[in-house]
């Protein structure tokens, strides 16, 4: 279901969603917004897909909103059409707003980042579950240098990911951060050399798709989301209920069996 500005493919239970405006460093547009949302909805609803990889074509992950959008917004003094809507209506409450709905997708989303990831591109990768980067990747919120604010929940999300001090530095300076620093402060999970980056990302996604219970992943993603808003006691109660359900699941039986039989797992997500 590839579109004008998004490429979508599925191979060995891994869906790849590619931002595809390489001549503009994959700058974000209204068309890309709609196609990106549609591609992730499709991947989330496809039982054959277990992992989603988001990446960019050409030399960049995403250079942020296309300057034509920012120019139109600056002239109008308000968000341009298509960016006035916050509700997307996907995933559990309260994570149905742009782009927090990505957190509610019950499958791991892996951001594969090379080149610049700036502005809205920075937002998108932060809402992914994993961030894998080439050593040539560069990151910036940039908003303070455009007269904007911490968009789409970044003032809440970024301190949760890297801590208050690093979040203040990233947001208030709007400076460009290299891949090594991003890895050091915990913004990036894995860092690879450019010549091995694509193969390492593919291997990481394949291991998640083949070696981990999709049922476990879905439950744990929701547990972590709920835990952000509930006290420890409620989290413990939820964990107890989910543990009882997991002990009765097919995937638990397979998880024990494949280990004892010394073979690769064949999880079914049930």
N, C-alpha and C positions, 0 to 999 in steps of 0.2 A: 504493500500500500504506500509506496514511495510517492511523494508529492513534488511540488515545484522547488521547495526549499528544505525539505527533510527527506533523507533516504532511510528506508526501513527494510531490514532483512532479518531472517531467523535461520540459524544454523546450529544443529546439535543442542537445542533447547536454550540457546542464547540469542536474544533479540538485540540487534544493534540499531540504535537511532543516531543518525549522523546529521548534524547541522550542515547544510549544504549551500553555502554562498561563498565559496572559497575565494572568489575575486574581491569580496568585501570583508574578508577575515570572519565570515559567518556572522556578520552583524545582524542583530535581531530585528525582525519585522512583524507586522500583524499576520502575514501569511505564515511565517515560521511559527508564531505563537499557536495558531489554530492547528497546524500540521503536527507540531510537537505534542500538543495535548492529545490529539487523535492517535498518534503513534503509541504513546504511553498507555492510553486507554486500551488500545488493541493488544499490546503486549501483556497488560495486566489481566485481560480477560481470556487470553489464550492458554489453555491448560498445558500446551506443549512447551510454553516458555517458562523457564525457571529463573533466569537472570536477565537483566536489562543493562546494556552498556550504552552510555551516552557519550558521544565524541564529536569532533569537528573535522570537516574536510579541509585538505590543504595545509596551510602553515599555522592555523590557529584553532583554538577551541571555540571561542566566541569573543569578539571585540566589543560586546555590549550592544545597546540599542543603536540601530542605524541612525546616523546623524540627521537624516531627513525627518525621523520621528521626533527627535529632540528639538530640531529647529521649528517644526510645526507646533509642538507643545509650548515652546518659549514665545512664539508669536501669539498663540491663542490664550496663554496664561492658564491652561488646564491640560489634563491628559487628553491625548488624541483618541479618536474613536477606536474601540477595541481594548483600550487600556484603562477605561473607566470602570470596568467590571471586575470586582474582586472575587465574587463567589464563582467557583468552578463546579461544585456539586459532586465531588469525587472523594471517596474515603470517609473515615469516621469523623464526627464532630470532635473538636472544633477545627480540624485540619482540612477544611474544604476550600480554603481561600488560596489565592495565588501566592506563592508556589508551594505552599505547605501541603497541598494535596499529594505531592510526590512522596511525602513521608508515610501516607496512608496506603500506598500501594503494597500489597502483601508479598512482594518479591524484592530481592535486593537490586538496587540501582547502583551501577558502577560508573563514575565519571572518569573517562580516560582523557587526560589533559596534556596537550602539547601546545607550545606557543602561548600567545596571550589569552587570558581568561579575565575579562574586565567588565565592570558594571553589571549589567543583567546576566552576562555569562558567568560572572562570579557568584551571583545569586543562585543560578541554576545548579552549579556544581556543589554548592553548600547544602542544597536539599537532597543531594544524592547520598546514599548510605556509605559508599566507599569513594575515595578520591585517589586515583593512581596517576602519577605524573611522569612525563619525560623530564630530564634535567634541563631542557630548554624552555620549560613552562614558566610563565610569569603571571602574577596575580595582582589585581587591584580592585578595590571597591569603587574608586574614582569619584564617588558621588559628591564628596566635599569639594572637589575641584570643578564641579559642574553646577554648584549652587543648589544641590539637591540634599536629600536626607538619607538615613539608613533605610533603604526601600525594602518592601516585602518581608518585614519581620526580621531583618538582619540584626537589629539592636537586641533582639531576644536570642536569635539562633547563634550568632557568632560567639558571644561569651560562653555559651554552653559548649561550643566546640573547642575553643582555644584558650578560654579564660578571659577575665575582665581586662587585664593589662594588655594582652596582645590584641584584643578586640578594639580597645581604645586606640591603639597605635594604628591598626589597619583602617578603621573607619574615619578617625579624625584627621589623619594625615592624607589619606587617599593615595599614598605612595605605592610604587610598584615593588612587589616582593618576589624575589627569585625562588626557584624551586627548592634549593637547599634550605633556605630559611623557612619556607612553608612546611617542609618536612620536619624541621627541627621543632617548630612550635605546635605540631600536631594537626596542621591544616590538611596535610597530605599524608595518607597512610603508607604508600609505597612510592619509592623514587627509582627510576630506571634510566639507564643511558639510552640515547636516541636510537641506537642501532638494535637494541633488544626490547625496546618499549612495547612495540605492537605484539610481539610474541609473548611477552610477560603478561600483558593485559589479557590476551586470549587464554593463556594458561590459568590465570587467576579466575576468570569467569567460568572456564570449563570445570575447574575443581569445585566451585560453588554449585554448578549445575549437576554435576555427577556425584559428588561426594557428601553432600549435605542434605538433610531432610527438608524438602520444601514446606512441609507442615510446621516443622520446628522454626524455620525462618519466619514464616508468616506470624506465628504466635508470638515469637520473641520481639518482632518489630512492633506489634501492637502493645505488648507488655511495656516496652521501653517508652512508647509514646504516652501511655496511660500513667506510667510512673512519674512523668514530669509534672503531673497535676494532682497526684494523690499522695497521702502520707504513707509511711512505711507499712503501717498495719494493713492498709487497704492493698498495697502491693503484695504483701505476704499472703493475704487471703486470695488474691487473684492467682498468684503463683501456685498455691495449693490446689485450686480448682483446675488450673491448666495442667498441673502434674498428674492429677487423677485421670484427666482426659488423655494425656499423652501415653500413660501406662497401658491404656486400652487401645492404642492406635496400631495400625499396620506398620507404620514407619518405625515405631519403637521395637516391634518384633523383628523387623528387618535389620535395624541397627545392631541388635544383639547377635542375630544370626550371622550376618556377614563378618562380624569380628571373630566369632567362634569358628566359623568355617574358613577364615582366612581368604576371603574373596572380596571383590569390589561390591559396594552396595547397589541395590536396585530399589531405591525409594520410589514410592508412588504418590506421596503427598496426602496419604489417608491415615 
